[in-house]
Amino acid sequence: MINKRLLVKALLAHNDENSFYDKKLKISLGSKEGKGKFLKHICALSNSNPKNNAYIVIGVEDKNNKIVGVDFFDDSKIQNLINAYLTHPPFVLYENIPFPHLPEGKVVGLVTIRPTDKVTSLKKNIWKYYGGNVFYREGSMSVPQVFDMKINHENPRIVKRIEKHAQNNIQLTLEGVLDFMDKHKGDLTTQYKVFKESFVVCWSGLKKQGKKRTYFSRVDIELINEQVKLFYSALDEVEISYTEKEFIITEYIQLGLQQEIKFYPLEEVRIAFLDNGNYSLSSHLLFIPPQWDKKILLHLMNTSTFILQKLKGNATLTKSEHQEIPRICSYLMICILNDIPKAKAEFEAAKPLFKNLGEALYQTYKDAQRVLRKVKYN
């Protein structure tokens, strides 16, 4: 069983980027340019490593290998993006790896590209890359296929050695459990559960007792053996359940117009632990977009657009307009889900504004974007 935090350290210690691993400060899957660049690297790493895993480490400064982290990324539909744009797509896994020195909510992203026996290529055009393009790694660069492209046959041996050095042990597991418990002291409920005598899952959250069910907010869930953060949320309501073989996370989101706020089930994630020392993670989107009166939604979108224009022009806002700012992204998301014209364009244009309004308000944009992405790729 591989400790992914040790694996990240081992990859970063192995000289510089090469034909089996790449590192990025961040990736952006919200734009065609960001998607295109990401797919190019996936294609190149897959083709250059037909016999071994390849990796992308995200949240690392390029010049000095400093680990700065990125936001927790819980898009379990990333494989759908890969399948939509690549022929003979490899299996791609995105994992969130916690590091003790990073701020709360920040992790290192680890993308694992598992080998395939077939040549991977772009299925259709995206950004400036054309359908049919084949990419390989040339040193630290992902380049279009050229004649007599050579594959480094030393990669399987090197990657195997790196993965072997990152194997977990009892000491690391115990220290991981104690670190998690110590980190989540105070008013949070913290628990752990051992599965199949091999896997340890720790979770923490603010407990809320409903009429029939127990919910948690401020939830943090980690698979300690592999140092993988499975779930993180500062706000959402989460229901946690488990059997002897499965750990189940059901996430709810808060949506509504003005005073009519309700919780809607968003997604169910199941982690199934197997007898052979492996585990599988599957997700099921539960979200059914609520439908509201189109006239009300058009009014809310016009009001939101008016406030955004005032923010863009540095105009003075009224007290009621200030109170509406935290709800604008949620309103625009609801408008998009209800097919209101121009809502998507207004939402995308709002990103730089909310980014400059502070982390708390920018988080409302990222939360709405996450829901839209899940719905899209489902």
TIROZA-116218 format. One record per residue (C-alpha): residue number from 1; residue in three letters; x, y, z. Coordinates in Angstrom, 3 decimals, always signed. Each point is the difference from the previous one (the first is absolute). Example, Ala and Ser with C-alpha at 12.3 -4.5 7.8 and 13.67 -1.06 7.14 Angstrom:
BEGIN
(1,"ALA",(+12.300,-4.500,+7.800))
(2,"SER",(+1.370,+3.440,-0.660))
END
This chain:
BEGIN
(1,"MET",(+0.000,+0.000,+0.000))
(2,"ILE",(+1.536,+3.287,-1.131))
(3,"ASN",(+0.165,+3.019,+2.312))
(4,"LYS",(-0.800,+2.763,-2.479))
(5,"ARG",(+1.689,+2.730,+2.053))
(6,"LEU",(+3.271,-1.969,-0.144))
(7,"LEU",(-0.582,-0.574,-3.719))
(8,"VAL",(-0.342,+3.747,-0.655))
(9,"LYS",(+3.229,+0.658,+1.924))
(10,"ALA",(+1.791,-2.756,-1.913))
(11,"LEU",(-1.149,+1.352,-3.362))
(12,"LEU",(+1.081,+3.540,+0.863))
(13,"ALA",(+3.370,-1.284,+1.194))
(14,"HIS",(+0.597,-1.815,-3.291))
(15,"ASN",(+1.857,+2.748,-1.834))
(16,"ASP",(-2.391,+2.037,-2.139))
(17,"GLU",(-3.044,-0.630,-2.172))
(18,"ASN",(+0.621,-2.807,-2.463))
(19,"SER",(-1.755,-2.494,-2.218))
(20,"PHE",(-1.926,-1.677,+2.859))
(21,"TYR",(-1.018,+2.939,+2.170))
(22,"ASP",(-0.928,+3.657,-0.273))
(23,"LYS",(-0.620,+2.687,+2.600))
(24,"LYS",(-2.304,+3.014,-0.120))
(25,"LEU",(-0.706,+2.974,+2.214))
(26,"LYS",(-3.692,-0.424,-0.853))
(27,"ILE",(-2.337,-1.238,-2.706))
(28,"SER",(-3.195,+1.599,-1.238))
(29,"LEU",(-2.723,-2.312,-1.257))
(30,"GLY",(-2.522,+2.833,-0.210))
(31,"SER",(+1.303,+1.307,-3.348))
(32,"LYS",(+0.663,-1.579,-3.409))
(33,"GLU",(+3.641,+1.045,+0.207))
(34,"GLY",(+0.422,-1.665,+3.409))
(35,"LYS",(-1.778,-3.165,-1.119))
(36,"GLY",(+2.024,-0.130,-3.219))
(37,"LYS",(+3.345,+0.264,+1.789))
(38,"PHE",(-1.026,-2.584,+2.600))
(39,"LEU",(-1.160,-2.484,-2.661))
(40,"LYS",(+3.228,+0.524,-1.981))
(41,"HIS",(+2.099,-0.968,+3.043))
(42,"ILE",(-2.215,-3.023,+0.769))
(43,"CYS",(+0.323,-1.170,-3.606))
(44,"ALA",(+3.793,+0.485,-0.051))
(45,"LEU",(+0.655,-1.703,+3.340))
(46,"SER",(-2.232,-2.937,-0.921))
(47,"ASN",(+1.716,-0.566,-3.353))
(48,"SER",(+3.498,+0.361,+1.451))
(49,"ASN",(-0.631,-2.486,+2.831))
(50,"PRO",(-1.767,-3.092,-1.374))
(51,"LYS",(+1.435,-2.275,+2.741))
(52,"ASN",(-0.096,+2.178,+3.142))
(53,"ASN",(-2.052,+2.630,+1.803))
(54,"ALA",(+0.645,+3.655,-0.797))
(55,"TYR",(-0.741,+2.953,+2.283))
(56,"ILE",(-0.831,+3.703,+0.126))
(57,"VAL",(+0.595,+1.832,+3.300))
(58,"ILE",(-2.064,+3.183,+0.422))
(59,"GLY",(+0.634,+2.792,+2.493))
(60,"VAL",(+3.781,+0.236,-0.347))
(61,"GLU",(+2.088,+2.978,-1.076))
(62,"ASP",(+2.040,-0.893,-3.052))
(63,"LYS",(+3.329,+1.676,+0.839))
(64,"ASN",(+0.634,-1.136,+3.558))
(65,"ASN",(-2.412,-2.959,+0.481))
(66,"LYS",(-1.718,+1.877,+2.835))
(67,"ILE",(-3.319,-1.638,+0.971))
(68,"VAL",(-2.602,+2.809,+0.122))
(69,"GLY",(-3.150,-2.084,-0.517))
(70,"VAL",(-3.256,+0.484,-1.877))
(71,"ASP",(-3.675,-0.068,+0.968))
(72,"PHE",(-1.524,-3.382,+0.822))
(73,"PHE",(-1.359,-1.359,-3.298))
(74,"ASP",(-2.782,-2.550,+0.332))
(75,"ASP",(-0.981,-0.455,-3.645))
(76,"SER",(-0.464,-3.745,-0.225))
(77,"LYS",(-1.170,+0.439,-3.613))
(78,"ILE",(+3.469,+0.802,-1.340))
(79,"GLN",(+0.067,-3.371,-1.758))
(80,"ASN",(-3.083,+1.091,-1.950))
(81,"LEU",(+1.979,+2.961,-1.350))
(82,"ILE",(+2.853,-2.325,-1.009))
(83,"ASN",(-2.396,-2.417,-1.712))
(84,"ALA",(-1.764,+2.814,-1.859))
(85,"TYR",(+3.153,+1.404,-1.632))
(86,"LEU",(+2.488,-2.869,-0.350))
(87,"THR",(-0.043,-3.165,-2.073))
(88,"HIS",(+1.277,-3.060,+1.887))
(89,"PRO",(-0.133,+2.065,+3.203))
(90,"PRO",(+2.181,-1.073,+2.933))
(91,"PHE",(-1.441,-0.386,+3.489))
(92,"VAL",(+0.638,+3.280,+1.821))
(93,"LEU",(-0.335,+0.506,+3.755))
(94,"TYR",(+0.108,+3.414,+1.715))
(95,"GLU",(+0.756,-0.128,+3.738))
(96,"ASN",(+0.323,+2.716,+2.657))
(97,"ILE",(+3.100,-0.470,+2.158))
(98,"PRO",(+0.143,+1.930,+3.320))
(99,"PHE",(+3.289,+1.454,+1.252))
(100,"PRO",(+0.313,+1.214,+3.618))
(101,"HIS",(+1.410,+3.443,-0.827))
(102,"LEU",(-2.739,+0.967,-2.477))
(103,"PRO",(-2.958,+2.235,+1.040))
(104,"GLU",(-3.355,-1.649,+0.696))
(105,"GLY",(-1.712,-1.024,-3.223))
(106,"LYS",(+3.247,-0.001,-1.997))
(107,"VAL",(+1.516,-3.248,-1.295))
(108,"VAL",(+2.348,-1.288,-2.673))
(109,"GLY",(-1.761,-1.450,-3.030))
(110,"LEU",(+1.364,-3.333,-1.227))
(111,"VAL",(-1.101,-1.236,-3.432))
(112,"THR",(+0.799,-3.642,-0.736))
(113,"ILE",(-0.079,-1.158,-3.639))
(114,"ARG",(-0.146,-3.763,-0.205))
(115,"PRO",(+1.561,-1.670,-3.069))
(116,"THR",(-1.881,-1.082,-3.085))
(117,"ASP",(+1.196,-2.267,-2.809))
(118,"LYS",(-1.438,+2.246,-2.726))
(119,"VAL",(+1.043,+3.372,-1.385))
(120,"THR",(-2.058,+2.850,+1.469))
(121,"SER",(-0.984,+2.964,-2.177))
(122,"LEU",(-2.369,+2.970,+0.070))
(123,"LYS",(-3.464,-1.024,-1.121))
(124,"LYS",(-1.132,+3.523,-0.943))
(125,"ASN",(+1.210,+3.583,-0.097))
(126,"ILE",(+0.546,+1.895,+3.236))
(127,"TRP",(+1.588,+3.443,+0.332))
(128,"LYS",(+2.885,+0.094,-2.542))
(129,"TYR",(+0.448,-3.775,-0.189))
(130,"TYR",(-1.604,-1.948,-2.822))
(131,"GLY",(-1.799,-3.315,+0.127))
(132,"GLY",(+2.309,-2.834,-0.990))
(133,"ASN",(+3.098,+1.548,+1.630))
(134,"VAL",(+2.278,-2.430,+1.828))
(135,"PHE",(+2.353,+1.282,+2.717))
(136,"TYR",(+3.088,-1.484,+1.648))
(137,"ARG",(+2.388,+1.200,+2.677))
(138,"GLU",(+3.333,+1.364,-1.137))
(139,"GLY",(+1.863,+0.536,+3.253))
(140,"SER",(-2.257,+2.308,+2.019))
(141,"MET",(-2.030,+1.138,-3.022))
(142,"SER",(-3.220,-1.421,-1.448))
(143,"VAL",(+0.443,+0.241,-3.776))
(144,"PRO",(-1.907,-1.164,-3.093))
(145,"GLN",(+1.084,-3.337,-1.432))
(146,"VAL",(+3.076,+0.092,-2.185))
(147,"PHE",(+1.573,-2.779,-2.008))
(148,"ASP",(+2.037,-2.560,+1.937))
(149,"MET",(-1.224,+1.247,+3.377))
(150,"LYS",(+1.917,-2.054,+2.564))
(151,"ILE",(-1.457,-1.320,+3.250))
(152,"ASN",(+2.288,-0.092,+3.030))
(153,"HIS",(+0.076,-3.694,+0.915))
(154,"GLU",(+1.635,+0.819,+3.359))
(155,"ASN",(-3.196,+1.657,+1.251))
(156,"PRO",(-1.710,-3.204,+1.271))
(157,"ARG",(+3.031,-0.839,+2.158))
(158,"ILE",(+0.333,+3.554,+1.366))
(159,"VAL",(-3.717,+0.427,+0.742))
(160,"LYS",(-0.172,-3.422,+1.678))
(161,"ARG",(+2.881,+1.001,+2.285))
(162,"ILE",(-1.635,+3.335,+0.886))
(163,"GLU",(-3.333,-1.690,+0.780))
(164,"LYS",(+1.757,-2.640,+2.111))
(165,"HIS",(+1.681,+2.688,+2.117))
(166,"ALA",(-3.419,+1.589,+0.585))
(167,"GLN",(-1.548,-3.127,+1.558))
(168,"ASN",(-1.927,+0.565,+3.233))
(169,"ASN",(+0.731,-1.618,+3.374))
(170,"ILE",(-1.654,-0.334,+3.426))
(171,"GLN",(+1.936,+2.905,+1.501))
(172,"LEU",(-1.087,+2.420,-2.726))
(173,"THR",(-3.611,-1.159,+0.333))
(174,"LEU",(-0.075,+0.458,+3.789))
(175,"GLU",(+1.660,+3.395,-0.246))
(176,"GLY",(-2.523,+0.988,-2.669))
(177,"VAL",(-2.953,-0.908,+2.248))
(178,"LEU",(+1.475,+1.890,+2.973))
(179,"ASP",(+0.756,+3.056,-2.163))
(180,"PHE",(-3.572,+0.020,-1.323))
(181,"MET",(-1.494,-0.274,+3.496))
(182,"ASP",(+2.249,+2.751,+1.337))
(183,"LYS",(-0.754,+2.302,-2.938))
(184,"HIS",(-3.776,-0.230,+0.513))
(185,"LYS",(-0.314,+0.679,+3.705))
(186,"GLY",(-2.646,+2.257,+1.493))
(187,"ASP",(-3.697,-0.025,-0.844))
(188,"LEU",(+0.392,-2.446,-2.899))
(189,"THR",(-0.989,-3.660,+0.205))
(190,"THR",(+2.954,-2.143,-1.121))
(191,"GLN",(-0.189,-3.731,-0.715))
(192,"TYR",(+1.837,-2.763,-1.812))
(193,"LYS",(-0.941,-3.352,-1.480))
(194,"VAL",(+2.183,-2.933,-1.089))
(195,"PHE",(-1.062,-1.916,-3.121))
(196,"LYS",(+1.216,-3.449,-1.034))
(197,"GLU",(+2.697,+0.155,+2.708))
(198,"SER",(+2.034,+2.201,-2.356))
(199,"PHE",(-1.676,+3.329,-0.682))
(200,"VAL",(-0.486,+2.797,+2.525))
(201,"VAL",(-2.481,+2.786,-0.755))
(202,"CYS",(-0.094,+3.042,+2.305))
(203,"TRP",(-2.716,+2.629,-0.151))
(204,"SER",(-0.871,+3.144,+1.888))
(205,"GLY",(-2.889,+2.460,-0.042))
(206,"LEU",(-2.423,+2.129,+1.957))
(207,"LYS",(-2.809,-2.380,+0.932))
(208,"LYS",(-3.627,+0.989,-0.577))
(209,"GLN",(-2.843,-2.275,+1.071))
(210,"GLY",(-3.055,+0.068,-2.276))
(211,"LYS",(-3.367,-1.606,+0.619))
(212,"LYS",(+1.018,-3.299,-1.548))
(213,"ARG",(+3.627,+0.408,-1.094))
(214,"THR",(+3.328,+1.374,+1.177))
(215,"TYR",(+1.776,+2.575,-2.147))
(216,"PHE",(+3.435,+1.617,+0.098))
(217,"SER",(+1.384,+3.315,-1.193))
(218,"ARG",(+3.662,+1.154,-0.154))
(219,"VAL",(+0.765,-3.549,-1.112))
(220,"ASP",(+3.479,-1.390,-0.571))
(221,"ILE",(+0.480,-3.658,-1.022))
(222,"GLU",(+3.351,-1.715,-0.603))
(223,"LEU",(+1.136,-3.474,-1.009))
(224,"ILE",(+2.973,-0.131,+2.352))
(225,"ASN",(+1.835,-2.947,-1.562))
(226,"GLU",(+0.526,+1.853,-3.271))
(227,"GLN",(-0.028,+3.560,+1.408))
(228,"VAL",(-2.891,+0.923,-2.302))
(229,"LYS",(-2.624,+2.583,+0.917))
(230,"LEU",(-3.306,-1.494,-1.187))
(231,"PHE",(-2.267,+2.925,+0.813))
(232,"TYR",(+0.256,+3.534,+1.308))
(233,"SER",(-2.645,+2.691,+0.448))
(234,"ALA",(-0.192,+3.044,+2.219))
(235,"LEU",(-3.777,+0.351,-0.372))
(236,"ASP",(-2.067,-2.771,-1.598))
(237,"GLU",(-2.170,-2.465,+1.885))
(238,"VAL",(+1.338,-3.547,-0.257))
(239,"GLU",(-1.467,-3.314,+1.076))
(240,"ILE",(+2.498,-2.764,+0.837))
(241,"SER",(-0.781,-3.696,+0.208))
(242,"TYR",(+1.958,-3.213,-0.305))
(243,"THR",(-0.203,-3.787,-0.053))
(244,"GLU",(+2.743,-2.553,+0.514))
(245,"LYS",(+1.006,+0.416,-3.659))
(246,"GLU",(-0.974,+3.542,-0.992))
(247,"PHE",(+0.331,+3.600,+1.127))
(248,"ILE",(-2.777,+2.205,-1.392))
(249,"ILE",(-0.047,+3.800,-0.271))
(250,"THR",(-3.217,+1.778,-0.996))
(251,"GLU",(+0.390,+3.730,-0.624))
(252,"TYR",(-2.798,+2.580,+0.108))
(253,"ILE",(+0.064,+3.582,-1.279))
(254,"GLN",(-2.011,+2.990,+1.154))
(255,"LEU",(-1.969,+1.731,-2.760))
(256,"GLY",(-2.887,+2.387,-0.194))
(257,"LEU",(-1.343,+3.376,-0.986))
(258,"GLN",(-0.137,+2.757,+2.594))
(259,"GLN",(-1.480,-1.592,+3.168))
(260,"GLU",(-0.969,-3.354,-1.553))
(261,"ILE",(+3.152,-1.963,+0.812))
(262,"LYS",(+0.082,-3.803,-0.083))
(263,"PHE",(+2.587,-2.774,+0.039))
(264,"TYR",(+0.237,-2.148,-3.130))
(265,"PRO",(+1.955,-3.285,-0.294))
(266,"LEU",(+2.948,+0.558,-2.346))
(267,"GLU",(+2.117,-3.134,-0.231))
(268,"GLU",(+0.610,-3.363,+1.609))
(269,"VAL",(+3.556,-1.341,+0.121))
(270,"ARG",(+0.686,-3.624,+0.927))
(271,"ILE",(+3.441,-1.320,+0.921))
(272,"ALA",(-0.032,-3.799,-0.216))
(273,"PHE",(+2.857,-1.861,+1.706))
(274,"LEU",(+1.018,-3.305,-1.580))
(275,"ASP",(+1.564,-3.163,+1.404))
(276,"ASN",(+3.039,+0.290,-2.290))
(277,"GLY",(+1.290,+3.187,+1.667))
(278,"ASN",(-1.511,+2.371,-2.556))
(279,"TYR",(-2.969,+2.338,+0.126))
(280,"SER",(-2.327,+1.528,-2.570))
(281,"LEU",(-1.694,+3.382,+0.047))
(282,"SER",(-3.269,+0.627,-1.820))
(283,"SER",(-2.311,+3.007,-0.052))
(284,"HIS",(-3.633,+0.498,-0.884))
(285,"LEU",(-1.469,+3.437,-0.680))
(286,"LEU",(-3.261,+0.390,+1.936))
(287,"PHE",(-0.643,+3.628,-0.896))
(288,"ILE",(-3.245,+0.866,-1.786))
(289,"PRO",(+0.095,+3.747,-0.766))
(290,"PRO",(-3.003,+1.726,+1.600))
(291,"GLN",(-2.185,+1.913,-2.431))
(292,"TRP",(-1.216,+3.500,+0.794))
(293,"ASP",(-2.226,+2.535,-1.686))
(294,"LYS",(+1.843,+1.461,-3.004))
(295,"LYS",(-1.193,+3.564,+0.695))
(296,"ILE",(+1.478,-0.107,+3.518))
(297,"LEU",(+3.262,-1.408,-1.328))
(298,"LEU",(+0.248,+2.677,-2.717))
(299,"HIS",(-0.535,+2.665,+2.664))
(300,"LEU",(+2.711,-1.511,+2.222))
(301,"MET",(+2.421,-0.265,-2.911))
(302,"ASN",(-0.594,+3.617,-0.995))
(303,"THR",(+0.509,+1.093,+3.601))
(304,"SER",(+3.198,-2.078,+0.289))
(305,"THR",(+1.326,+1.391,-3.289))
(306,"PHE",(-0.723,+3.556,+1.159))
(307,"ILE",(+1.941,-0.549,+3.251))
(308,"LEU",(+2.902,-1.588,-1.898))
(309,"GLN",(+0.157,+2.978,-2.349))
(310,"LYS",(+0.134,+2.360,+2.987))
(311,"LEU",(+2.801,-2.078,+1.522))
(312,"LYS",(+1.903,+0.074,-3.272))
(313,"GLY",(-0.313,+3.777,-0.162))
(314,"ASN",(+0.895,+0.453,+3.687))
(315,"ALA",(-3.385,+1.669,+0.592))
(316,"THR",(-1.448,+0.314,+3.497))
(317,"LEU",(-2.412,-2.796,+0.934))
(318,"THR",(-3.057,+0.321,+2.199))
(319,"LYS",(-0.317,-2.010,+3.204))
(320,"SER",(-2.433,-2.461,-1.621))
(321,"GLU",(+2.326,-0.442,-3.003))
(322,"HIS",(+2.896,-0.820,+2.328))
(323,"GLN",(-2.174,-2.658,+1.645))
(324,"GLU",(-0.722,-1.568,-3.399))
(325,"ILE",(+3.657,-0.481,-1.022))
(326,"PRO",(+0.520,-3.377,+1.800))
(327,"ARG",(-3.098,-1.376,-1.777))
(328,"ILE",(+0.765,+1.166,-3.550))
(329,"CYS",(+1.956,-3.087,-1.079))
(330,"SER",(-2.707,-2.287,+1.333))
(331,"TYR",(-2.660,+2.019,-1.854))
(332,"LEU",(+1.921,-0.147,-3.273))
(333,"MET",(+0.581,-3.733,+0.430))
(334,"ILE",(-3.740,-0.549,+0.479))
(335,"CYS",(-0.650,+2.111,-3.121))
(336,"ILE",(+2.449,-2.135,-2.008))
(337,"LEU",(-1.656,-3.206,+1.207))
(338,"ASN",(-3.372,+1.464,-1.009))
(339,"ASP",(+1.253,+0.958,-3.498))
(340,"ILE",(-0.279,+3.764,+0.445))
(341,"PRO",(+1.687,+1.694,-3.019))
(342,"LYS",(+3.383,+1.680,+0.601))
(343,"ALA",(+0.214,-1.343,+3.567))
(344,"LYS",(+3.074,-2.100,-0.790))
(345,"ALA",(+1.814,+2.941,-1.596))
(346,"GLU",(-0.778,+2.222,+2.996))
(347,"PHE",(+1.212,-2.688,+2.392))
(348,"GLU",(+3.319,-0.502,-1.816))
(349,"ALA",(+0.552,+3.761,-0.236))
(350,"ALA",(-0.483,+0.301,+3.782))
(351,"LYS",(+3.038,-2.161,+0.845))
(352,"PRO",(+2.677,+2.759,+0.077))
(353,"LEU",(-2.313,+2.252,+2.019))
(354,"PHE",(-0.598,-2.602,+2.695))
(355,"LYS",(+3.678,-0.930,+0.004))
(356,"ASN",(+0.776,+3.582,+1.022))
(357,"LEU",(-2.721,+0.135,+2.679))
(358,"GLY",(+1.826,-2.280,+2.419))
(359,"GLU",(+0.263,-3.737,+0.609))
(360,"ALA",(-3.406,-0.393,+1.679))
(361,"LEU",(-1.936,+1.528,-2.909))
(362,"TYR",(+2.202,-1.684,-2.598))
(363,"GLN",(-0.858,-3.302,+1.698))
(364,"THR",(-3.683,+0.569,-0.892))
(365,"TYR",(+1.045,+0.171,-3.660))
(366,"LYS",(+2.091,-3.171,+0.241))
(367,"ASP",(-2.822,-1.871,+1.771))
(368,"ALA",(-2.463,+0.911,-2.769))
(369,"GLN",(+2.541,-0.888,-2.675))
(370,"ARG",(+0.577,-3.400,+1.627))
(371,"VAL",(-3.723,-0.841,-0.124))
(372,"LEU",(-0.267,+1.075,-3.648))
(373,"ARG",(+3.049,-2.095,-0.905))
(374,"LYS",(-1.427,-3.076,+1.710))
(375,"VAL",(-3.323,+0.383,-1.814))
(376,"LYS",(+1.733,+0.557,-3.343))
(377,"TYR",(+2.298,-3.025,+0.112))
(378,"ASN",(-2.658,-2.301,+1.361))
END
